[in-house]
Amino acid sequence: MIRSFSILALAVGLGALLAACDAASTGTDADVLLTDARLARQAGDLDEAVALLEEAYALDPALTAVRVELSATYLQREGIDLLDVDRLMRHVTGSPVAPHPLASAAGGRAGATCVYEDDPTATPFALSDVEGYADLFGNQDVVDDALALLHDAPDGDLPVMPEALRAVALCGAVVDGRLVYDREAALAALRADGLTDDEIAAALAVNGATLFLDSYFFLAEDLPQQTAWYRLADGTIGVCAEDPDALRTQTEAALADFFEALASLDLRAELIGGGPAREIVDHGVAAYEALRGHFGPVCGA
């Protein structure tokens, strides 16, 4: 009887040991890696956090929390945050701006006179002429990688960012100074993915920052030979274009990205009760209304 008990105890002990070994062997699954990565990120070891998250993503690319955490950590490692968005936005507007008529309606730059060239109160500026721009643009690949994590979906799955953030036509994107999109549907879709509110807030911040930067890079890098930007005495923005029709076509996608960026930051501000994102959205709405008049489709035409 004693011997039987000893064998049973030994068997139980071996079972517990094997179970512990099994638990250790599954310590590389995506969920455990995500937890370890968050600890590394909190400790400031961002390289280790990225390595763990990339391993987790390779194991389970459909795990939404990993994609959000990895995208956020990519930006944090390069020092990219909403303050960069705010700085670039302020560079464009200086202060909230009102819509301004399309400058090229009175003459473009090719074979005609830009209406602002002879205006002594109009100050030309370049979108790239802002502190820190070169470093930001040098990280375009990081911005692209973060965007891909949020917008590219594994086979049979949905992207992290919901269509509700982008569904409204450009001409109806802002009404009475307020962004128009389905807030409830967007938030419900994010929660349906199993994300916590903190994870949703992180995803919205990353989406807002990366989409804004991506659209800004396009305007600053791809269009400088076609456009001239001016700050006007009344605080508005003037833009002259060689071919306004072609410019509208080329920039429509960039403006759609810009709107989704604002919608993302707006939803984040509502979710967390304000914060810096709210001020960025307020400036962005004013800038959007101004830029829509220059580059967007001809609303109501």
C-alpha positions, -999 to +999 in steps of 0.1 A: +000+000+000+028+023+009+046+013-023+015+019-044+011+054-029+047+062-036+043+052-072+012+073-075+029+102-059+058+098-083+034+096-112+017+128-101+050+145-096+062+135-131+029+147-145+033+181-129+068+183-142+058+174-177+030+199-176+054+226-165+077+217-194+047+218-218+039+253-205+074+264-210+075+250-245+043+270-254+059+302-240+067+313-276+031+315-287+018+349-299-001+357-267+029+351-245+052+370-268+027+399-268+028+400-230+066+398-230+069+425-256+047+449-236+069+443-206+100+451-227+083+482-241+074+494-206+110+489-196+122+510-225+137+481-245+120+489-278+143+468-300+135+437-279+098+446-280+098+449-318+117+416-321+091+398-298+062+414-316+075+405-351+079+369-339+043+370-326+031+385-358+048+357-378+031+331-356-004+347-358-007+376-383-045+377-377-041+386-340-053+422-339-037+431-306-003+422-319-007+442-351-017+473-331+011+469-305+037+463-333+026+494-353+027+516-322+061+503-311+075+509-346+065+546-343+077+548-307+111+534-315+116+561-342+102+589-319+072+595-341+040+607-323+011+631-324+033+660-316+048+656-351+013+658-366+005+689-346+038+705-357+032+699-394-004+709-391+006+742-375+032+747-402+005+746-429-021+767-411-003+788-386-038+790-371-072+776-380-079+787-416-111+794-435-118+779-470-103+800-498-112+800-535-090+779-558-062+802-568-058+787-602-093+797-612-078+831-619-047+817-635-023+788-630+015+789-630+021+775-665+018+803-690-002+824-667+003+845-636-004+830-602-027+854-584-005+855-554+029+861-570+025+899-571+007+901-538+032+917-513+011+903-484+013+867-496+042+847-482+053+816-502+062+785-482+071+749-487+055+720-469+089+705-463+103+736-447+095+728-411+117+716-382+122+679-381+106+672-416+137+655-430+139+630-401+102+622-405+104+617-442+135+596-437+112+572-417+087+568-445+093+531-445+084+529-409+052+548-416+044+524-444+050+494-422+027+507-395+000+515-420+003+480-435-002+464-401-035+483-397-048+482-432-036+450-448-057+420-438-046+383-437-065+360-459-101+357-448-097+384-422-106+421-419-081+450-415-078+465-381-092+499-391-129+498-400-144+511-432-167+534-412-137+558-407-134+563-444-169+558-458-180+594-462-175+612-495-150+641-494-176+667-501-196+657-471-167+651-447-172+682-427-205+698-419-207+729-397-172+724-386-177+689-374-164+657-389-191+635-404-186+597-401-203+568-382-186+570-348-207+543-333-201+518-362-164+525-362-160+520-324-182+489-325-161+473-353-129+479-333-144+464-302-157+434-322-121+426-329-116+420-292-095+451-286-096+469-252-103+506-251-066+513-245-057+492-276-083+510-296-069+543-285-034+532-296-047+519-329-065+552-336-034+573-327-012+552-350-037+554-378-042+591-374-004+598-373+006+575-402-022+585-426-016+622-419+022+618-425+016+597-456-006+623-472+017+651-461+047+633-477+027+630-509+019+667-510+054+678-500+074+654-521+054+645-552+037+679-560+062+707-554+068+712-592+030+716-598+020+738-569+029+769-550+017+775-515+011+809-499+002+822-465-022+851-470-026+882-449-061+872-437-048+839-423-060+817-451-039+795-474-035+802-511-024+775-536-016+780-573-016+749-595-003+744-631-032+720-639-059+721-612-080+693-628-050+669-628-041+680-593-076+672-580-074+637-595-039+631-581-047+644-546-081+630-540-067+598-524-043+619-502-073+640-490-092+609-482-063+597-461-062+631-444-099+628-436-095+593-422-066+605-401-088+633-386-116+609-381-093+585-362-080+612-340-115+625-334-127+591-323-097+587-301-104+621-284-140+610-278-129+576-264-104+590-240-122+623-232-102+648-251-064+652-249-040+666-275-058+648-303-088+671-299-068+703-306-052+686-336-086+676-349-098+712-346-069+725-365-072+697-390-109+704-397-101+740-406-071+729-428-093+702-444-119+727-454-093+749-469-075+721-488-107+706-500-114+738-519-080+736-536-075+699-544-107+680-537-135+673-561-157+702-571-185+698-546-219+707-559-206+714-594 
